[in-house]
């Protein structure tokens, strides 16, 4: 089937199978390999295809849904959500606002990047002297 996710589960990996599945689907959604609106295989079918328990696939799908990357429409199944793209757009908008603030207060690009890196890493911005 076109648009079918290509997933490889490494049984020797220390990463749990549900997390391998969740991470691979999330990456495919974020890089648009799986387009918005793509219908995902049913939990049972994907579990059978990958040799996993249905609960394992169900957990991965639940976590993707909680992250807004997929949505379940009852009996119609699970689909790639547009919410992930909306989140990316919000981030671009926030970055543009941040760039405007940085320019207006005269902070140089390198310091602005350090502030963002610190905020992403531990939620705090470095002092101007760092």
KEFINU-752896 format. One record per residue (C-alpha): residue in one letter; x, y, z. Coordinates in Angstrom, 1 decimal. Layout:
residu:A&east:X&north:Y&up:Z
...
END
This chain:
residu:X&east:0.0&north:0.0&up:0.0
residu:X&east:1.4&north:3.4&up:-0.9
residu:X&east:2.2&north:5.6&up:2.1
residu:X&east:2.7&north:2.5&up:4.3
residu:X&east:5.3&north:3.2&up:7.0
residu:X&east:8.5&north:1.3&up:6.8
residu:X&east:9.3&north:0.2&up:10.3
residu:X&east:12.2&north:-2.0&up:11.5
residu:X&east:12.2&north:-3.3&up:15.0
residu:X&east:15.5&north:-4.4&up:16.4
residu:X&east:14.9&north:-7.2&up:18.9
residu:X&east:18.5&north:-6.9&up:20.1
residu:X&east:18.2&north:-3.2&up:20.9
residu:X&east:17.9&north:-2.0&up:24.6
residu:X&east:15.2&north:0.4&up:23.4
residu:X&east:11.8&north:-1.1&up:24.0
residu:X&east:9.9&north:-2.1&up:20.8
residu:X&east:7.0&north:0.4&up:21.5
residu:X&east:9.6&north:3.2&up:21.7
residu:X&east:11.4&north:2.1&up:18.5
residu:X&east:8.0&north:2.1&up:16.8
residu:X&east:6.9&north:5.5&up:18.2
residu:X&east:10.2&north:7.1&up:17.3
residu:X&east:10.2&north:5.8&up:13.8
residu:X&east:6.6&north:6.8&up:13.1
residu:X&east:7.2&north:10.3&up:14.7
residu:X&east:10.3&north:10.8&up:12.5
residu:X&east:8.4&north:9.8&up:9.4
residu:X&east:5.6&north:12.2&up:10.3
residu:X&east:7.9&north:15.0&up:11.0
residu:X&east:10.0&north:14.6&up:7.8
residu:X&east:6.7&north:14.2&up:5.8
residu:X&east:7.5&north:10.6&up:4.7
residu:X&east:4.0&north:10.1&up:6.1
residu:X&east:1.9&north:13.0&up:4.9
residu:X&east:-0.9&north:14.6&up:6.9
residu:X&east:-4.1&north:12.6&up:6.4
residu:X&east:-2.2&north:9.3&up:5.8
residu:X&east:-4.2&north:6.4&up:7.3
residu:X&east:-2.0&north:4.2&up:9.5
residu:X&east:-2.3&north:0.4&up:9.6
residu:X&east:-4.6&north:-0.9&up:12.3
residu:X&east:-3.0&north:-1.8&up:15.6
residu:X&east:-3.6&north:-5.5&up:15.0
residu:X&east:-2.3&north:-5.5&up:11.4
residu:X&east:0.8&north:-3.6&up:12.3
residu:X&east:1.4&north:-5.8&up:15.3
residu:X&east:1.1&north:-8.9&up:13.1
residu:X&east:3.4&north:-7.4&up:10.4
residu:X&east:6.1&north:-6.5&up:12.9
residu:X&east:5.7&north:-9.6&up:15.1
residu:X&east:4.8&north:-7.5&up:18.1
residu:X&east:2.0&north:-7.7&up:20.7
residu:X&east:-1.1&north:-5.5&up:19.9
residu:X&east:-0.6&north:-3.7&up:23.3
residu:X&east:2.9&north:-2.7&up:22.2
residu:X&east:1.6&north:-1.0&up:19.0
residu:X&east:-1.3&north:0.4&up:20.9
residu:X&east:1.0&north:2.1&up:23.4
residu:X&east:3.1&north:3.6&up:20.5
residu:X&east:-0.1&north:4.9&up:18.9
residu:X&east:-1.4&north:6.3&up:22.2
residu:X&east:1.9&north:8.2&up:22.7
residu:X&east:1.8&north:9.6&up:19.2
residu:X&east:-1.8&north:10.7&up:19.7
residu:X&east:-0.9&north:12.4&up:23.0
residu:X&east:1.9&north:14.2&up:21.1
residu:X&east:-0.6&north:15.4&up:18.5
residu:X&east:1.1&north:13.5&up:15.7
residu:X&east:-1.8&north:11.2&up:14.9
residu:X&east:-5.5&north:11.2&up:15.6
residu:X&east:-7.8&north:8.2&up:16.0
residu:X&east:-11.2&north:8.6&up:14.3
residu:X&east:-13.0&north:5.6&up:16.0
residu:X&east:-13.7&north:2.8&up:13.6
residu:X&east:-12.2&north:4.7&up:10.7
residu:X&east:-8.7&north:4.2&up:12.2
residu:X&east:-5.7&north:6.3&up:13.0
residu:X&east:-4.4&north:9.1&up:10.7
residu:X&east:-1.4&north:11.4&up:10.6
residu:X&east:-2.6&north:14.6&up:12.2
residu:X&east:-2.1&north:18.2&up:10.9
residu:X&east:-1.5&north:19.2&up:14.5
residu:X&east:2.2&north:18.4&up:14.2
residu:X&east:2.5&north:20.9&up:11.3
residu:X&east:0.6&north:23.4&up:13.3
residu:X&east:3.1&north:23.0&up:16.1
residu:X&east:6.0&north:23.6&up:13.7
residu:X&east:4.3&north:26.7&up:12.4
residu:X&east:3.9&north:28.0&up:16.0
residu:X&east:7.6&north:27.4&up:16.6
residu:X&east:8.5&north:29.4&up:13.4
residu:X&east:6.2&north:32.2&up:14.5
residu:X&east:7.8&north:32.2&up:18.0
residu:X&east:11.3&north:32.2&up:16.5
residu:X&east:10.4&north:35.2&up:14.3
residu:X&east:9.1&north:37.1&up:17.4
residu:X&east:12.3&north:36.1&up:19.3
residu:X&east:14.5&north:37.4&up:16.5
residu:X&east:12.6&north:40.7&up:16.5
residu:X&east:13.1&north:41.1&up:20.3
residu:X&east:16.8&north:40.2&up:20.0
residu:X&east:17.3&north:42.8&up:17.2
residu:X&east:15.4&north:45.5&up:19.2
residu:X&east:17.5&north:45.0&up:22.4
residu:X&east:20.8&north:44.7&up:20.5
residu:X&east:21.8&north:41.2&up:21.5
residu:X&east:24.2&north:39.6&up:19.0
residu:X&east:23.4&north:36.4&up:17.2
residu:X&east:25.8&north:34.2&up:19.1
residu:X&east:24.4&north:35.2&up:22.4
residu:X&east:20.8&north:34.9&up:21.2
residu:X&east:21.6&north:31.3&up:20.1
residu:X&east:23.2&north:30.5&up:23.5
residu:X&east:20.1&north:31.8&up:25.2
residu:X&east:17.9&north:29.5&up:23.1
residu:X&east:20.2&north:26.5&up:23.6
residu:X&east:20.2&north:27.0&up:27.4
residu:X&east:16.4&north:27.3&up:27.4
residu:X&east:16.0&north:24.1&up:25.3
residu:X&east:18.5&north:22.3&up:27.5
residu:X&east:17.4&north:23.2&up:31.0
residu:X&east:14.7&north:25.8&up:30.8
residu:X&east:16.9&north:28.7&up:31.9
residu:X&east:18.7&north:31.4&up:30.0
residu:X&east:22.4&north:32.2&up:30.7
residu:X&east:23.3&north:35.5&up:32.3
residu:X&east:24.7&north:38.1&up:29.9
residu:X&east:28.2&north:37.5&up:31.2
residu:X&east:28.3&north:33.8&up:30.2
END
